[in-house]
């Protein structure tokens, strides 16, 4: 790997939560079944802590910043089945921090599996205190008030944003961009596209910022919005990518047009199942034995399949799909399948 393809992140506090690089695997059976495109997966679901998932990359820098500031408590927000909340609780437990999760009933699901199984079960096992709010509540406002109460009680509180997607959190996926390029170089591969879901924007923003900082084409990173509208997702991700890039390359501007988001997979809303998601989850499970979550990677993989079938990718393209984890969500969505 050339010098231009490496990032020096030693200036940023980092708490180790991941043991080495996650593997890249070729989906040979699926690629053969679909035709001209070679599909690979970056297995960010294969991390040991707390059930694994992409949020651990962000949390390495968030927990690093929190501990550098002397925090003893971390507070964050999310939906009731938030993967970020689960992994924040796991990271806090490992780092010896108290953890409080402000969770809203954003998704209109009221079955017992969704309300009490999956991530919410793991949150309690991991020792987090859960604040259960209605779907229309302002979770961050509640979290800020709760953080003030804790400070008044003598605690040093670190408040993490939705999805861990601050500029600091985005550094986790800038580091991942460097990791992907190194693995591709070692395997003598070039990925024409890196495909992923976009929820709170931080994963794509970090990859885009990292690619641009290494003088690579950031438009190879293509996401499918699963949380907000297309317009809001693009705007939010551009802001976060620019903020992360400014940390990596002070005084420089992120190139225009760096953020590419494809629309059409969100369906009726965040966390609401679609037929395309169900088909994608079943297909990858039955052909490759790999399990996607129903909220993020299931919908993004449905987008990838549609792009392949619609000949969006050039023949013999090599496409890397980022498996972001979230497996506990399958148990919460049992009735959806």
Secondary structure, 3 states (H helix, E strand, C coil): CCHHHCCCCCCCCCCCCCCCCCCEEECHHHHHHHCCCEEEEEECCCCCHHHCECHHHHHHHHHHHHHHCCCCEEEEEEECCCHHHHHHHHHHHHHCCEEEEEEECCCCCCCHHHHHCCHHHHHHHCCCEEEEECCCCCHHHHHHHHHHHHHHCCCCEEECCHHHCCHHHHHHHHHHHHHHHHHHHHCCCCCCEEEEEECCCHHHHHHHHHHHHCCCCHHHEEEEECCCCHHHHHHHHHHHHHHHHHHHCCCCCCCCCCCEEECCCCCCCCCCCCHHHHHHHHHHHHHHCCCCCCCCHHHHHHHHHHHHHCCCCCCCCEEEEEECECCHHHHHCHHHC
